[in-house]
């Protein structure tokens, strides 16, 4: 194999590996607290190329803060994350309390939960349900 073939193979491998490590983001919903002081942002994250993976996440932002999911992930400022087989429902109880209900499908669901984000001082309560999700991957619609 000549150096040109080896170089082309190396470049192709770098492109494939770097694209497999990148993430795509899409904001799904923004749910304001009762007074609108805090916004619960639900966003979708996917990546991994042909093998692929995805998750839905919830972050809490003070009103007026720009919604930038990649930066939220970089700082790990989300309070909840679930694999895409789960359905998520947000309910504000007050400006300082949010309830996140989510389904656990018959197969499995991977979740990450925090009781607070440490910035907005909102307490988060979680309500898992073994109710089957209506759609297999709601975040892909």
C-alpha positions as CSV (number, residue, x, y, z in Angstrom):
1,X,0.0,0.0,0.0
2,X,1.5,3.4,-1.0
3,X,1.6,6.4,1.2
4,X,-1.3,8.1,-0.7
5,X,-3.6,5.1,-0.1
6,X,-2.5,5.0,3.6
7,X,-3.1,8.8,3.9
8,X,-6.5,8.6,2.3
9,X,-7.5,5.7,4.5
10,X,-6.3,7.6,7.6
11,X,-8.2,10.7,6.6
12,X,-11.4,8.7,6.0
13,X,-11.0,7.0,9.4
14,X,-10.6,10.3,11.1
15,X,-13.7,11.7,9.4
16,X,-15.8,8.6,10.4
17,X,-14.6,8.6,14.0
18,X,-15.1,12.3,14.5
19,X,-18.6,12.2,13.0
20,X,-19.5,9.3,15.3
21,X,-18.5,11.3,18.4
22,X,-20.5,14.4,17.5
23,X,-23.9,15.1,19.0
24,X,-27.0,16.7,17.4
25,X,-29.4,18.7,19.5
26,X,-33.0,19.8,19.1
27,X,-35.1,21.7,21.6
28,X,-38.4,19.9,22.0
29,X,-40.3,22.1,24.5
30,X,-40.0,25.0,26.9
31,X,-42.3,24.9,29.9
32,X,-42.3,28.0,32.1
33,X,-42.8,27.9,35.8
34,X,-46.1,29.5,37.1
35,X,-44.6,33.0,37.2
36,X,-42.3,32.4,34.2
37,X,-39.2,33.0,36.3
38,X,-37.8,29.6,35.4
39,X,-38.0,27.7,32.1
40,X,-37.8,23.9,32.0
41,X,-36.3,23.1,28.7
42,X,-36.7,19.6,27.2
43,X,-34.2,18.8,24.5
44,X,-33.2,15.8,22.4
45,X,-29.6,14.7,21.9
46,X,-28.5,12.1,19.4
47,X,-25.2,10.8,17.9
48,X,-23.1,7.8,17.3
49,X,-23.4,7.5,13.5
50,X,-24.7,4.2,12.1
51,X,-25.0,2.5,15.6
52,X,-26.6,5.6,17.1
53,X,-28.0,6.6,20.4
54,X,-30.4,9.3,21.7
55,X,-31.7,10.8,24.9
56,X,-34.1,13.4,26.1
57,X,-32.9,15.8,28.7
58,X,-34.5,18.5,31.0
59,X,-32.6,21.6,32.1
60,X,-33.8,24.5,34.2
61,X,-32.9,28.0,33.1
62,X,-33.7,31.4,34.5
63,X,-35.9,33.5,32.3
64,X,-33.8,35.3,29.7
65,X,-30.9,32.8,29.6
66,X,-30.3,31.6,26.0
67,X,-31.3,28.0,25.3
68,X,-28.1,26.3,24.1
69,X,-28.4,22.5,24.7
70,X,-24.7,21.8,23.7
71,X,-23.5,24.3,26.4
72,X,-26.0,22.8,28.9
73,X,-24.5,19.4,28.2
74,X,-20.9,20.7,28.4
75,X,-21.5,22.0,31.9
76,X,-23.8,19.0,32.8
77,X,-26.5,21.5,33.9
78,X,-29.4,19.2,33.1
79,X,-31.4,17.7,35.9
80,X,-32.9,14.7,34.1
81,X,-31.9,12.5,31.2
82,X,-33.7,9.4,29.8
83,X,-33.1,7.2,26.8
84,X,-35.5,7.8,24.0
85,X,-37.8,4.9,24.8
86,X,-39.3,7.0,27.7
87,X,-42.1,9.5,27.6
88,X,-41.5,12.6,29.7
89,X,-44.2,14.9,31.2
90,X,-43.3,18.0,33.2
91,X,-45.6,19.6,35.8
92,X,-44.8,22.7,37.7
93,X,-46.1,22.6,41.3
94,X,-44.7,26.1,42.1
95,X,-41.8,28.2,41.0
96,X,-39.6,26.2,43.3
97,X,-40.9,22.7,42.6
98,X,-41.1,20.7,39.4
99,X,-42.5,17.1,38.9
100,X,-41.0,15.0,36.1
101,X,-43.0,11.9,35.2
102,X,-41.5,9.4,32.9
103,X,-42.2,5.9,31.5
104,X,-40.1,2.9,31.7
105,X,-40.8,0.8,28.6
106,X,-41.0,-3.0,28.6
107,X,-37.4,-3.2,27.4
108,X,-35.4,-0.8,29.5
109,X,-34.7,2.9,30.0
110,X,-31.5,4.6,31.2
111,X,-32.0,7.6,33.4
112,X,-30.0,10.3,35.2
113,X,-31.7,12.3,37.9
114,X,-30.7,15.2,40.2
115,X,-33.0,16.7,42.9
116,X,-31.8,20.3,42.0
117,X,-29.6,22.0,39.5
118,X,-27.9,24.1,42.2
119,X,-28.6,27.4,40.2
120,X,-32.3,27.9,40.1
121,X,-33.0,26.3,43.6
122,X,-35.9,24.3,42.1
123,X,-36.6,21.0,43.8
124,X,-37.3,18.2,41.3
125,X,-39.5,15.2,42.2
126,X,-39.5,12.1,39.9
127,X,-42.4,9.8,39.2
128,X,-41.4,6.7,37.2
129,X,-44.2,4.7,35.6
130,X,-44.1,1.2,34.1
131,X,-46.8,2.2,31.7
132,X,-45.8,1.3,28.2
133,X,-44.8,4.2,26.0
134,X,-47.3,4.8,23.2
135,X,-44.6,5.5,20.6
136,X,-41.3,3.6,20.6
137,X,-39.1,6.7,20.1
138,X,-41.1,9.9,20.7
139,X,-38.1,12.1,20.4
140,X,-37.6,11.1,16.8
141,X,-40.9,12.5,15.5
